[in-house]
Structures are given as C-alpha cells and as structure tokens.
Amino acid sequence: LMGGSRFAEIAPVRQYQFVQKSPQRIEARLVVARPLSDEEEGKLRERMLSRLGHPFDIEFSYVKKIERRAGEKYEEFKSEI
C-alpha cells in the first residue's frame, strides 16, 4: 500500500502502521532506528500524503514495536472509525 521501502530512502523507518482515527486524521506509528529530524518528518509526511491521495492530518507516533494481539496478523493500515 504505502511502499515502506520508499520510507527507508528518506529516514531510518524499520516498520510502520497507519491508524485512521477520524475521517481526517491518521496516526503514523513508526519504529525507527533513531529520532527523526524535522526535515525527515516533513519529507515522510509529503510521501505519505502523496501515497494516500487525500490531505489527511498526519500525527507521528514513535513506538518500540507495532503491537498486535495473539493470532492477529500485521496490518499496515487500520481503521478505528
């Protein structure tokens, strides 16, 4: 969907998950190798918006790992609405 390898070209993103929190807001959960610079965040936001094709408000959230319940498969995009 999002082309995660393309994110790694911009910043050290190891894993990601997008969670739609409202019709206009997406939380981008990122597992990263190091803290990202403002410039890297800006470039990631641009790449994400171009891939999503909608002007969502994107909020970055940095996590140690993408949580999932036992038996639940990894999903790169989830909706909570």
C-alpha positions, 0 to 999 in steps of 0.5 A, spaced: 500 500 500 504 505 502 511 502 499 515 502 506 521 501 502 520 508 499 520 510 507 527 507 508 530 512 502 528 518 506 529 516 514 531 510 518 523 507 518 524 499 520 516 498 520 510 502 520 502 502 521 497 507 519 491 508 524 485 512 521 482 515 527 477 520 524 475 521 517 481 526 517 486 524 521 491 518 521 496 516 526 503 514 523 506 509 528 513 508 526 519 504 529 525 507 527 532 506 528 533 513 531 529 520 532 527 523 526 529 530 524 524 535 522 526 535 515 525 527 515 518 528 518 516 533 513 519 529 507 515 522 510 509 526 511 509 529 503 510 521 501 505 519 505 500 524 503 502 523 496 501 515 497 494 516 500 491 521 495 487 525 500 490 531 505 489 527 511 492 530 518 498 526 519 500 525 527 507 521 528 507 516 533 514 513 535 513 506 538 518 500 540 514 495 536 507 495 532 503 491 537 498 486 535 494 481 539 495 473 539 493 470 532 492 477 529 496 478 523 500 485 521 496 490 518 499 496 515 493 500 515 487 500 520 481 503 521 478 505 528 472 509 525 
